[in-house]
Amino acid sequence: MKIRTFGLQFKEGLIGLWRNRVMSLASIGSVTAVLLVLGLSLVLIVNVNSIAEYVESSVEIKVFLIDELDSSQVETIGAKIKQLEGIKEITFESKEQALEKYKKQLGNNNNLLEGLEGENNPLPSSYIVKVEDPNTIGDTAGKISAFEGVEEVTYGKDVVDRLLKSTYMIRIVGSILIGILALISIFIISNTIKLTVAARRKEINIMKFVGATDGFIRLPFVIEGLVLGLIGAVLSSGMLVALYNYFYSIMGRNFGSFFILVSSSLAPFNQTMYNTSLVLLAVGVFIGIIGSAVSLRKFLNV
């Protein structure tokens, strides 16, 4: 197709939008509403996944050592732990450091620990171990517990198991939800465009009657669908950013430092909005084009 012909077809598509502006506005409204719901769902799932990953990364193994070990034996155990596959981070905590931590936790009641310094300190030295994959924490803990000089290994098995099951279910349900919303989006937008095409059946029949090819007839409608999808995607993206900004400002005002702490586990604001907007633009344009082409097909068989 020549550039001039394409330009005329593109112009015809825009004219068609304006000529049927009431139906076009209805289509844009439907596209915007559906894509906004899809965008909100995407942002929710992304943040739930981010929180789940943050919590999973906080899971750790506490390796308590027997008191009789000298410094070289303690270092040997640390080296053996580092050699295990999937170790992300390992931190040594001495008896003295453990006591100081408990004092801070007790706050004004730390006088209960008076007299436990030095040789009277009953707390063991320990290693705090984090793994790259939380699903391997049980196997890793089992291997460490077999090391000579290790008194006890804890990692909150029941809590970790429940956490891993919960995050797995959240991801599965989230993926299914997004898939369902995407199908609903396609259905609603396709039917909206179908109504637009049906309202112009007479125009299509006239074009067929004078000998216009299917491709020539289809292109202006496809351009209309593309523009409708693009406008709907831009509007829904703008509304999504505004709503997310409003959410952050409300939470910040009402919960202050607590929300700042919690927000560290959320997905980065700018990156989340950028990625979600790109997805909405792609979905809007794709559904607009495909919806127009598919909806028009039955009306070309005249």
Backbone bond lengths (Angstrom), bond angles and torsions (degrees), N, CA, C in turn:
res aa  C-N    CA-C-N  psi(-1)  N-CA   C-N-CA  omega(-1)  CA-C   N-CA-C  phi
1 M - - - 1.467 - - 1.520 110.03 -
2 K 1.337 115.04 134.10 1.454 119.62 -179.98 1.527 110.50 -68.49
3 I 1.346 114.06 153.00 1.464 119.53 179.92 1.524 110.53 -60.55
4 R 1.349 115.95 -39.64 1.468 120.18 -179.43 1.529 110.68 -62.45
5 T 1.345 114.87 -42.89 1.469 119.34 179.65 1.520 110.88 -64.49
6 F 1.343 115.25 -42.63 1.470 119.43 178.59 1.525 110.67 -62.03
7 G 1.348 115.08 -40.89 1.464 119.21 179.15 1.520 111.59 -61.05
8 L 1.344 115.44 -41.07 1.466 119.64 178.48 1.527 111.08 -65.55
9 Q 1.334 115.52 -40.33 1.461 120.23 178.72 1.527 111.20 -65.55
10 F 1.335 115.15 -40.02 1.468 119.91 178.42 1.528 110.06 -62.63
11 K 1.339 114.77 -44.30 1.469 120.06 178.72 1.524 110.32 -62.79
12 E 1.325 115.84 -39.38 1.463 120.53 179.44 1.532 111.01 -63.98
13 G 1.339 115.05 -36.30 1.462 119.44 177.16 1.515 111.89 -63.27
14 L 1.329 116.28 -43.01 1.471 120.92 179.21 1.530 110.85 -67.18
15 I 1.343 115.24 -38.88 1.471 119.25 177.83 1.531 109.97 -63.33
16 G 1.343 114.72 -39.83 1.461 119.60 178.55 1.518 111.98 -61.54
17 L 1.319 116.06 -38.71 1.466 120.41 177.14 1.523 110.75 -61.62
18 W 1.329 116.01 -44.77 1.468 120.05 -178.08 1.537 111.11 -70.69
19 R 1.317 115.86 -39.00 1.464 120.18 -178.62 1.538 110.83 -64.22
20 N 1.320 115.29 -34.71 1.466 120.76 179.04 1.533 109.79 -111.15
21 R 1.331 115.09 47.19 1.461 119.96 -170.26 1.535 113.88 -64.77
22 V 1.342 116.83 -30.25 1.472 118.11 178.65 1.524 110.04 -64.71
23 M 1.340 115.78 -47.46 1.459 120.13 178.20 1.524 110.58 -67.23
24 S 1.327 116.48 -35.49 1.468 120.27 178.44 1.525 110.92 -63.81
25 L 1.338 116.39 -43.28 1.467 120.22 178.35 1.523 110.94 -63.30
26 A 1.344 116.29 -38.82 1.466 120.03 177.52 1.527 110.29 -63.44
27 S 1.335 115.95 -41.71 1.467 120.55 178.75 1.521 111.07 -64.16
28 I 1.338 116.19 -45.24 1.467 120.40 179.22 1.524 110.36 -61.33
29 G 1.346 116.77 -41.43 1.461 120.44 178.51 1.516 111.95 -61.44
30 S 1.333 116.87 -43.30 1.465 120.96 179.30 1.521 111.15 -65.40
31 V 1.336 115.72 -46.31 1.467 120.40 179.39 1.528 110.58 -60.39
32 T 1.328 116.42 -45.64 1.469 120.78 -178.83 1.521 111.32 -61.61
33 A 1.341 116.48 -45.85 1.467 120.65 -178.06 1.523 111.57 -63.05
34 V 1.329 116.10 -45.94 1.464 119.92 -177.90 1.526 110.95 -66.69
35 L 1.333 116.98 -44.17 1.463 120.41 -179.79 1.525 111.47 -67.52
36 L 1.334 117.26 -32.20 1.465 119.83 176.95 1.526 110.49 -64.76
37 V 1.333 116.64 -44.39 1.472 120.35 177.43 1.527 110.12 -62.31
38 L 1.335 115.95 -42.31 1.463 120.08 177.89 1.524 110.52 -62.56
39 G 1.337 116.81 -43.09 1.465 121.01 179.08 1.515 112.38 -62.99
40 L 1.332 116.92 -44.11 1.467 120.79 177.96 1.527 110.80 -61.16
41 S 1.324 116.19 -40.09 1.466 120.14 178.60 1.524 110.90 -65.51
42 L 1.334 116.21 -41.67 1.467 120.03 178.03 1.526 111.18 -61.15
43 V 1.344 116.46 -45.70 1.466 120.74 179.81 1.525 110.42 -62.31
44 L 1.337 116.38 -41.45 1.466 120.60 179.39 1.520 110.97 -61.87
45 I 1.333 116.13 -47.72 1.464 120.16 -178.32 1.523 110.99 -65.62
46 V 1.335 117.10 -41.00 1.471 120.66 178.61 1.520 110.69 -59.97
47 N 1.337 116.89 -42.66 1.461 120.53 -179.22 1.522 112.21 -71.96
48 V 1.324 117.06 -37.01 1.468 120.03 176.19 1.522 109.74 -62.96
49 N 1.326 116.59 -42.66 1.468 120.43 176.87 1.519 111.38 -63.07
50 S 1.339 116.37 -40.11 1.464 120.78 179.56 1.524 110.93 -63.66
51 I 1.341 116.50 -43.34 1.466 120.64 178.13 1.523 110.41 -64.03
52 A 1.346 116.14 -42.20 1.462 120.30 179.38 1.524 111.02 -61.48
53 E 1.333 116.59 -43.27 1.469 120.45 178.49 1.526 111.15 -65.09
54 Y 1.337 115.98 -38.01 1.474 120.48 178.53 1.524 110.42 -63.64
55 V 1.335 116.07 -45.00 1.468 120.09 -179.97 1.522 110.33 -66.13
56 E 1.337 116.02 -41.87 1.464 119.94 179.23 1.523 111.37 -61.13
57 S 1.334 116.26 -38.80 1.468 120.03 -179.68 1.525 111.94 -68.93
58 S 1.340 116.38 -17.17 1.464 120.37 -179.41 1.526 112.07 -87.09
59 V 1.329 116.50 -10.64 1.463 120.11 179.35 1.525 109.14 -67.25
60 E 1.326 116.06 132.00 1.465 119.64 -176.39 1.522 111.45 -141.37
61 I 1.328 114.48 158.58 1.466 122.61 176.69 1.520 108.14 -104.63
62 K 1.325 116.50 131.83 1.469 121.11 176.77 1.528 107.61 -103.54
63 V 1.323 115.94 117.88 1.470 122.04 -177.85 1.527 108.60 -107.92
64 F 1.330 117.68 106.00 1.467 122.23 -179.60 1.529 109.91 -89.19
65 L 1.328 115.63 133.61 1.464 121.75 -176.97 1.526 110.51 -103.44
66 I 1.337 116.10 151.97 1.465 119.56 177.13 1.532 109.41 -72.95
67 D 1.324 116.48 151.43 1.466 121.40 -173.03 1.522 113.80 -67.95
68 E 1.327 117.86 -26.09 1.460 121.04 -171.73 1.523 114.10 -76.53
69 L 1.303 118.95 -2.46 1.464 121.20 -176.61 1.518 111.29 -74.80
70 D 1.352 115.78 140.68 1.464 118.62 172.63 1.527 109.03 -90.45
71 S 1.317 117.79 176.66 1.466 121.99 -173.82 1.529 112.85 -61.30
72 S 1.339 116.98 -37.22 1.466 119.55 -179.21 1.524 111.33 -68.19
73 Q 1.329 117.03 -36.98 1.463 120.67 177.93 1.533 110.96 -68.17
74 V 1.330 115.09 -38.40 1.467 119.69 177.27 1.530 110.29 -62.57
75 E 1.335 116.46 -43.59 1.462 120.80 179.27 1.521 111.53 -65.45
76 T 1.339 116.35 -35.31 1.462 120.75 178.69 1.526 111.11 -62.87
77 I 1.335 115.74 -43.28 1.472 119.80 178.18 1.533 110.00 -62.72
78 G 1.331 116.71 -42.72 1.462 120.77 178.16 1.517 111.92 -60.05
79 A 1.343 116.25 -41.56 1.464 120.95 179.72 1.529 111.14 -65.25
80 K 1.342 116.29 -38.99 1.466 120.69 179.66 1.535 110.84 -66.79
81 I 1.325 115.87 -36.92 1.470 119.43 178.05 1.527 110.18 -65.44
82 K 1.340 116.39 -43.02 1.467 120.84 -179.71 1.523 112.25 -60.94
83 Q 1.336 116.27 -29.79 1.461 120.77 -177.65 1.531 112.78 -76.08
84 L 1.324 116.60 -15.22 1.458 119.66 179.84 1.529 110.26 -67.86
85 E 1.311 116.45 147.00 1.465 121.46 -179.68 1.530 110.88 -71.00
86 G 1.318 116.02 137.55 1.457 120.80 174.66 1.511 115.56 85.35
87 I 1.337 117.68 12.93 1.466 120.06 178.37 1.528 108.90 -80.99
88 K 1.315 116.37 125.16 1.458 121.72 -178.37 1.523 111.82 -93.43
89 E 1.326 116.56 -42.44 1.468 120.98 -174.49 1.519 109.40 -157.01
90 I 1.322 116.62 142.56 1.461 121.37 177.41 1.526 108.90 -137.99
91 T 1.331 115.75 130.64 1.464 121.87 -177.61 1.523 109.75 -130.32
92 F 1.321 116.27 132.04 1.472 120.21 178.11 1.521 109.61 -90.66
93 E 1.324 115.93 136.61 1.466 121.95 177.18 1.522 108.71 -125.34
94 S 1.318 116.77 113.32 1.469 121.07 -178.46 1.523 110.62 -74.66
95 K 1.338 115.46 169.37 1.461 120.81 177.24 1.529 110.74 -58.08
96 E 1.325 115.17 -42.51 1.464 120.41 -178.66 1.539 111.39 -64.57
97 Q 1.338 115.84 -42.33 1.467 119.95 178.93 1.528 111.44 -65.00
98 A 1.338 115.84 -38.17 1.464 120.20 178.37 1.522 110.95 -63.78
99 L 1.334 116.22 -40.85 1.467 120.64 179.21 1.530 110.84 -65.07
100 E 1.333 116.69 -43.37 1.463 120.27 179.23 1.532 111.28 -62.86
101 K 1.322 116.15 -37.14 1.462 119.95 179.35 1.526 110.99 -64.97
102 Y 1.342 115.62 -41.51 1.464 119.38 178.43 1.521 111.09 -66.09
103 K 1.319 116.94 -36.35 1.469 120.34 177.74 1.532 110.67 -61.59
104 K 1.332 115.91 -42.47 1.464 119.92 179.00 1.523 111.12 -65.10
105 Q 1.334 116.27 -37.75 1.457 120.34 179.62 1.525 111.79 -66.62
106 L 1.338 116.52 -34.40 1.462 120.67 179.95 1.524 112.51 -77.01
107 G 1.329 116.74 -20.59 1.462 120.56 178.15 1.514 112.74 61.39
108 N 1.335 116.99 -121.80 1.467 121.85 -177.86 1.523 113.05 -67.88
109 N 1.321 116.63 -14.56 1.471 120.37 179.90 1.521 112.61 -96.48
110 N 1.344 116.75 15.46 1.468 118.97 -177.10 1.522 113.19 -68.14
111 N 1.336 116.58 -8.53 1.467 119.18 176.40 1.525 111.38 -66.23
112 L 1.331 116.60 -15.74 1.465 120.21 177.28 1.523 111.91 -65.82
113 L 1.334 115.95 -19.49 1.470 120.39 -178.59 1.525 112.89 -99.35
114 E 1.319 116.77 6.84 1.467 120.15 179.51 1.531 110.63 -63.80
115 G 1.301 114.95 139.62 1.465 120.54 179.69 1.510 113.76 89.44
116 L 1.344 116.81 1.60 1.468 119.77 -178.84 1.526 112.50 -101.04
117 E 1.339 115.98 10.92 1.457 119.24 179.60 1.526 110.54 -76.49
118 G 1.344 114.31 163.12 1.465 120.66 175.13 1.513 113.21 64.10
119 E 1.321 116.36 -131.40 1.463 120.93 -176.07 1.526 112.47 -69.71
120 N 1.324 117.36 -17.73 1.470 120.57 179.91 1.535 112.96 -84.41
121 N 1.318 115.73 -1.82 1.465 120.05 -178.95 1.534 109.75 -70.59
122 P 1.342 118.24 114.64 1.469 120.64 -177.17 1.531 113.60 -85.57
123 L 1.325 116.58 -7.73 1.460 119.79 -176.00 1.526 111.13 -78.16
124 P 1.323 118.19 139.39 1.467 120.82 179.63 1.529 111.99 -84.84
125 S 1.320 115.62 156.31 1.464 119.57 169.21 1.527 107.89 -71.43
126 S 1.316 116.41 157.24 1.467 117.95 -176.28 1.524 111.23 -154.82
127 Y 1.314 114.42 163.41 1.461 122.52 169.68 1.529 108.03 -112.22
128 I 1.315 115.96 135.86 1.465 121.17 174.44 1.522 106.90 -105.28
129 V 1.327 116.18 118.04 1.466 121.76 -171.68 1.528 110.37 -116.89
130 K 1.334 116.03 132.57 1.463 121.90 173.29 1.523 108.77 -115.79
131 V 1.323 115.63 140.48 1.465 120.59 -178.44 1.529 109.80 -109.22
132 E 1.326 116.02 157.40 1.467 120.88 -178.96 1.525 111.59 -71.30
133 D 1.334 116.38 -38.79 1.461 121.45 -179.63 1.524 109.29 -117.43
134 P 1.342 118.48 112.12 1.467 120.90 -178.72 1.523 113.54 -57.56
135 N 1.339 117.54 -23.62 1.465 120.44 -179.95 1.522 112.36 -67.88
136 T 1.339 117.16 -17.41 1.468 120.53 -178.66 1.521 112.25 -97.95
137 I 1.334 117.28 4.10 1.463 119.87 -172.10 1.527 112.17 -63.40
138 G 1.336 117.37 -35.86 1.460 120.71 179.49 1.518 111.94 -64.28
139 D 1.342 116.57 -47.25 1.469 120.94 179.35 1.519 111.06 -63.61
140 T 1.341 116.21 -41.96 1.467 120.21 179.79 1.519 110.93 -63.49
141 A 1.336 116.80 -43.38 1.468 120.73 178.86 1.522 110.90 -61.83
142 G 1.336 116.61 -38.68 1.462 120.44 178.99 1.520 112.20 -64.10
143 K 1.335 117.10 -40.53 1.468 120.99 178.91 1.526 111.11 -65.93
144 I 1.347 116.07 -42.37 1.469 119.99 -178.24 1.524 111.02 -66.56
145 S 1.334 116.88 -37.22 1.470 120.21 -178.12 1.524 112.23 -64.00
146 A 1.347 116.42 -20.10 1.469 120.04 179.76 1.525 112.65 -84.13
147 F 1.339 118.18 -8.39 1.465 121.25 -179.58 1.526 110.33 -69.91
148 E 1.322 115.52 140.74 1.471 120.68 177.29 1.534 109.23 -68.50
149 G 1.321 115.79 133.47 1.462 121.14 -179.76 1.517 113.46 98.81
150 V 1.340 116.57 -7.23 1.466 120.78 177.66 1.523 109.11 -90.79
151 E 1.330 116.06 123.99 1.466 120.15 -178.71 1.527 111.89 -85.73
152 E 1.319 116.42 -43.44 1.466 120.07 -176.91 1.527 109.77 -157.28
153 V 1.326 115.18 147.67 1.465 121.56 176.60 1.528 108.39 -126.90
154 T 1.319 116.25 126.24 1.470 120.28 178.42 1.528 109.83 -129.12
155 Y 1.328 115.20 148.51 1.469 118.98 175.14 1.521 111.65 -151.93
156 G 1.332 117.37 16.16 1.464 120.60 179.30 1.507 111.81 60.61
157 K 1.338 116.66 59.24 1.461 122.10 -173.25 1.531 113.21 -50.76
158 D 1.327 117.29 -50.15 1.469 120.49 -176.99 1.525 111.41 -61.59
159 V 1.344 115.53 -43.52 1.467 120.10 -179.62 1.522 110.58 -64.30
160 V 1.330 116.29 -45.09 1.466 120.90 -179.29 1.524 110.84 -63.41
161 D 1.341 116.48 -43.55 1.466 119.77 179.90 1.525 111.47 -61.40
162 R 1.337 116.09 -43.61 1.468 119.87 178.61 1.528 110.72 -64.90
163 L 1.331 115.86 -39.89 1.463 120.64 -179.97 1.520 111.16 -62.48
164 L 1.326 116.61 -46.94 1.458 120.69 -178.27 1.527 111.37 -64.66
165 K 1.339 116.79 -39.63 1.464 120.27 177.77 1.527 110.78 -65.35
166 S 1.334 115.78 -40.86 1.470 120.55 -178.94 1.521 111.27 -65.02
167 T 1.336 117.21 -46.76 1.464 120.41 -179.05 1.532 110.96 -65.54
168 Y 1.342 116.18 -35.68 1.468 120.00 177.46 1.528 110.39 -63.48
169 M 1.335 116.31 -45.56 1.461 120.89 -179.69 1.528 111.29 -65.39
170 I 1.338 116.35 -39.29 1.466 120.48 179.14 1.526 110.14 -60.35
171 R 1.326 116.46 -43.15 1.466 120.17 -178.68 1.526 111.19 -68.02
172 I 1.332 116.79 -40.14 1.462 120.38 179.31 1.525 110.62 -65.09
173 V 1.347 115.72 -49.98 1.469 120.49 -179.68 1.527 110.49 -61.79
174 G 1.340 116.47 -40.61 1.462 120.80 179.28 1.515 112.13 -61.91
175 S 1.326 116.52 -43.44 1.469 120.67 179.51 1.524 111.05 -64.36
176 I 1.345 115.93 -41.85 1.468 120.27 178.59 1.524 110.36 -63.93
177 L 1.350 115.95 -42.63 1.466 120.72 -179.51 1.523 111.41 -60.67
178 I 1.332 116.11 -45.00 1.465 119.95 179.73 1.528 110.46 -64.07
179 G 1.345 116.24 -40.14 1.457 120.02 177.95 1.521 112.21 -61.88
180 I 1.346 116.17 -43.40 1.469 120.78 178.97 1.523 110.68 -63.76
181 L 1.337 116.23 -44.87 1.466 120.38 179.90 1.528 111.35 -63.08
182 A 1.333 116.18 -37.30 1.466 119.69 178.31 1.529 110.40 -64.04
183 L 1.347 116.67 -42.16 1.465 120.51 178.58 1.528 111.11 -65.50
184 I 1.348 115.60 -41.20 1.470 119.62 177.09 1.528 110.35 -61.99
185 S 1.341 115.51 -40.40 1.463 120.34 178.96 1.522 110.63 -60.13
186 I 1.325 115.86 -47.20 1.466 120.39 -179.73 1.529 110.29 -61.43
187 F 1.333 116.14 -43.05 1.467 120.76 -177.96 1.527 111.47 -62.95
188 I 1.338 116.25 -49.91 1.471 120.50 -177.09 1.526 111.38 -65.22
189 I 1.333 115.62 -47.35 1.464 119.22 -177.38 1.526 111.04 -66.49
190 S 1.335 115.94 -40.26 1.462 119.73 179.36 1.525 110.91 -62.12
191 N 1.330 116.52 -42.84 1.464 120.10 179.69 1.523 111.99 -69.29
192 T 1.333 116.50 -34.97 1.466 119.94 177.12 1.523 110.45 -63.54
193 I 1.335 115.58 -44.92 1.468 120.17 178.69 1.529 110.34 -66.19
194 K 1.334 115.72 -34.79 1.464 119.91 178.96 1.530 110.68 -62.12
195 L 1.329 116.41 -38.89 1.464 120.50 177.09 1.529 110.79 -63.96
196 T 1.340 114.98 -39.57 1.466 119.74 178.77 1.524 110.80 -62.34
197 V 1.332 115.05 -44.06 1.467 120.29 -179.78 1.527 110.30 -66.94
198 A 1.344 116.59 -41.75 1.468 120.90 -178.99 1.524 111.31 -61.65
199 A 1.333 115.58 -35.55 1.464 120.07 179.97 1.524 111.68 -67.04
200 R 1.341 116.22 -16.04 1.472 120.06 -177.50 1.528 110.98 -116.69
201 R 1.341 115.59 27.36 1.461 120.41 -178.18 1.531 111.34 -60.82
202 K 1.315 115.97 -39.65 1.469 119.91 -179.13 1.521 110.76 -60.86
203 E 1.332 115.76 -41.93 1.467 121.10 179.17 1.522 110.62 -61.72
204 I 1.332 116.58 -41.04 1.467 121.55 179.74 1.523 110.31 -65.79
205 N 1.337 116.73 -43.23 1.466 120.98 -179.72 1.530 111.77 -61.98
206 I 1.319 115.88 -39.31 1.473 120.02 179.02 1.527 110.20 -64.56
207 M 1.333 116.51 -43.99 1.463 120.82 179.33 1.526 110.67 -62.69
208 K 1.340 117.40 -39.48 1.461 120.41 177.00 1.531 110.40 -65.49
209 F 1.309 115.75 -38.96 1.467 121.16 -176.87 1.524 111.75 -63.87
210 V 1.333 116.99 -35.81 1.468 119.98 -178.19 1.527 111.61 -86.68
211 G 1.343 117.93 4.35 1.453 121.30 172.51 1.513 116.99 97.40
212 A 1.321 117.82 13.08 1.472 120.46 178.69 1.526 110.15 -68.41
213 T 1.324 116.77 139.85 1.465 121.31 178.65 1.529 110.20 -72.69
214 D 1.339 114.94 161.22 1.468 119.75 178.71 1.523 111.11 -60.39
215 G 1.338 115.70 -40.28 1.464 119.85 -179.66 1.518 111.78 -64.06
216 F 1.337 115.52 -40.01 1.471 120.74 179.87 1.528 110.59 -65.11
217 I 1.338 115.95 -39.06 1.472 120.47 179.57 1.528 110.83 -72.04
218 R 1.325 114.74 -40.45 1.464 119.94 -172.98 1.523 112.76 -69.10
219 L 1.349 117.93 -38.37 1.465 120.87 -170.30 1.532 114.17 -56.33
220 P 1.349 120.00 -47.26 1.474 118.22 179.47 1.527 112.78 -59.75
221 F 1.352 116.23 -36.68 1.462 119.59 179.49 1.526 111.21 -69.60
222 V 1.336 115.74 -38.06 1.470 119.61 177.00 1.524 110.01 -63.77
223 I 1.341 115.92 -41.02 1.471 120.21 177.36 1.527 110.13 -62.67
224 E 1.336 116.23 -40.71 1.463 119.82 177.12 1.533 110.45 -60.49
225 G 1.342 116.03 -45.80 1.465 120.18 179.11 1.513 111.78 -61.42
226 L 1.347 115.52 -41.27 1.471 120.39 178.23 1.526 110.67 -60.85
227 V 1.336 116.06 -47.19 1.473 120.35 -178.36 1.526 110.63 -65.68
228 L 1.346 116.58 -42.39 1.466 120.35 178.41 1.527 110.88 -60.38
229 G 1.333 115.72 -46.33 1.465 120.10 179.22 1.511 112.04 -63.85
230 L 1.342 115.77 -39.88 1.465 120.56 -179.30 1.532 110.97 -66.00
231 I 1.334 116.43 -45.42 1.471 119.87 179.15 1.525 110.51 -63.05
232 G 1.335 116.05 -44.40 1.464 119.92 178.72 1.516 112.13 -60.98
233 A 1.342 116.11 -39.72 1.465 120.51 179.83 1.523 111.40 -67.36
234 V 1.334 116.73 -42.28 1.472 120.69 179.06 1.527 110.46 -63.66
235 L 1.335 116.48 -45.08 1.469 120.30 -179.89 1.530 111.29 -64.04
236 S 1.332 116.55 -44.89 1.470 119.70 -179.13 1.524 111.03 -66.39
237 S 1.342 117.18 -36.09 1.470 120.49 177.58 1.523 110.67 -64.99
238 G 1.346 116.04 -44.25 1.462 119.79 178.32 1.516 112.27 -62.16
239 M 1.336 116.55 -42.84 1.466 120.83 178.59 1.525 111.20 -65.59
240 L 1.328 116.01 -37.50 1.466 120.37 179.67 1.523 111.01 -64.50
241 V 1.337 116.68 -45.10 1.468 120.78 178.26 1.528 110.19 -61.54
242 A 1.339 116.53 -42.58 1.468 120.67 179.82 1.529 111.27 -63.37
243 L 1.331 116.79 -43.91 1.467 120.91 179.78 1.521 111.59 -65.65
244 Y 1.336 116.27 -40.08 1.472 120.29 -179.38 1.528 110.33 -68.51
245 N 1.328 116.20 -39.62 1.470 120.09 175.22 1.528 110.84 -61.75
246 Y 1.331 115.78 -42.22 1.465 120.92 179.74 1.528 110.28 -63.21
247 F 1.326 115.91 -42.25 1.465 120.74 177.96 1.527 110.86 -59.04
248 Y 1.336 116.73 -46.29 1.466 121.03 179.74 1.526 111.01 -62.19
249 S 1.337 116.89 -43.10 1.466 119.56 -177.51 1.526 111.14 -67.53
250 I 1.338 117.62 -41.50 1.468 121.66 178.94 1.527 110.72 -64.08
251 M 1.329 116.61 -46.86 1.466 120.78 -179.60 1.521 110.68 -64.69
252 G 1.336 116.22 -39.55 1.463 119.83 179.16 1.517 112.34 -64.11
253 R 1.344 116.39 -40.44 1.472 120.30 -179.30 1.528 111.77 -69.93
254 N 1.330 116.59 -39.21 1.464 120.00 -174.02 1.524 114.19 -87.34
255 F 1.332 116.85 -27.68 1.463 118.78 -174.71 1.528 113.50 -120.33
256 G 1.330 116.68 -6.67 1.460 121.83 170.99 1.509 115.26 49.61
257 S 1.345 115.03 -123.58 1.463 121.58 -174.30 1.522 112.02 -62.86
258 F 1.347 116.77 -30.53 1.469 119.53 179.04 1.526 110.41 -63.17
259 F 1.345 116.53 -43.52 1.464 119.77 179.40 1.520 111.06 -67.77
260 I 1.328 116.83 -36.33 1.471 120.32 177.07 1.521 109.81 -59.15
261 L 1.343 115.66 -41.11 1.463 120.73 179.05 1.526 110.56 -66.24
262 V 1.335 115.90 -45.96 1.464 120.48 -178.58 1.526 111.11 -67.21
263 S 1.334 116.84 -37.47 1.467 120.71 -176.08 1.528 112.54 -64.65
264 S 1.326 116.73 -17.88 1.469 119.42 177.70 1.523 111.30 -65.83
265 S 1.337 116.69 -20.99 1.462 120.25 178.81 1.528 111.96 -93.32
266 L 1.349 117.01 -7.51 1.459 120.35 178.76 1.527 110.83 -81.22
267 A 1.332 115.65 161.25 1.464 120.06 177.07 1.528 109.27 -65.72
268 P 1.350 117.95 144.29 1.475 120.91 179.84 1.525 111.42 -54.01
269 F 1.324 116.63 131.00 1.470 122.31 -173.36 1.527 112.12 -57.49
270 N 1.341 117.12 -57.06 1.472 121.04 -174.55 1.521 111.93 -61.38
271 Q 1.330 116.21 -44.82 1.458 120.42 -178.46 1.527 110.99 -65.78
272 T 1.337 116.22 -40.67 1.468 120.58 179.40 1.521 111.11 -63.13
273 M 1.334 116.72 -45.70 1.459 120.66 -179.91 1.529 111.52 -65.51
274 Y 1.326 116.57 -39.99 1.469 121.41 -179.81 1.530 110.29 -63.82
275 N 1.327 116.79 -50.01 1.462 121.02 -178.38 1.527 111.56 -64.67
276 T 1.345 116.22 -43.01 1.464 119.92 -179.28 1.526 110.87 -65.36
277 S 1.328 117.28 -40.23 1.468 121.05 178.49 1.525 110.97 -62.90
278 L 1.331 116.91 -40.61 1.469 120.38 177.32 1.524 110.91 -62.46
279 V 1.334 116.33 -41.83 1.466 120.66 178.62 1.526 110.21 -62.65
280 L 1.328 116.77 -45.33 1.467 120.50 -179.86 1.527 111.52 -63.61
281 L 1.331 117.09 -39.92 1.467 120.63 177.56 1.522 110.57 -62.70
282 A 1.328 115.83 -45.32 1.464 120.43 -179.49 1.529 110.85 -64.24
283 V 1.334 116.40 -45.25 1.470 120.80 -179.84 1.525 110.76 -64.97
284 G 1.340 116.60 -44.01 1.461 120.49 -179.67 1.516 112.48 -60.43
285 V 1.321 116.68 -48.08 1.467 121.30 -179.78 1.529 110.66 -65.77
286 F 1.330 116.36 -44.90 1.471 120.99 -178.47 1.525 111.05 -61.01
287 I 1.337 115.82 -49.91 1.463 119.72 -178.11 1.526 110.81 -66.57
288 G 1.332 116.32 -36.79 1.462 119.67 177.75 1.512 112.04 -60.89
289 I 1.335 116.23 -46.46 1.473 120.95 -179.29 1.523 111.12 -67.98
290 I 1.348 115.93 -52.49 1.465 120.36 -177.61 1.528 110.86 -63.99
291 G 1.336 115.82 -42.34 1.465 119.38 179.90 1.513 112.20 -60.15
292 S 1.325 116.86 -42.10 1.467 120.74 178.89 1.521 111.11 -65.71
293 A 1.328 116.15 -46.85 1.463 120.68 -177.19 1.526 111.30 -62.66
294 V 1.335 116.39 -45.37 1.466 120.66 -178.70 1.524 111.05 -69.20
295 S 1.334 116.12 -44.34 1.468 120.25 -178.21 1.522 111.64 -64.05
296 L 1.315 117.05 -31.76 1.468 121.67 -176.71 1.524 112.18 -78.20
297 R 1.330 116.62 -22.02 1.460 120.70 -170.95 1.532 112.64 -57.66
298 K 1.341 117.46 -45.88 1.468 120.41 -177.52 1.529 112.09 -66.70
299 F 1.355 115.98 -29.05 1.463 119.35 -178.12 1.532 112.26 -80.62
300 L 1.332 116.03 -12.62 1.463 119.18 177.54 1.522 111.58 -83.52
301 N 1.328 117.02 -15.79 1.460 121.41 -179.80 1.533 110.15 -86.72
302 V 1.302 114.03 68.21 1.474 118.73 -178.77 1.530 109.53 -115.55
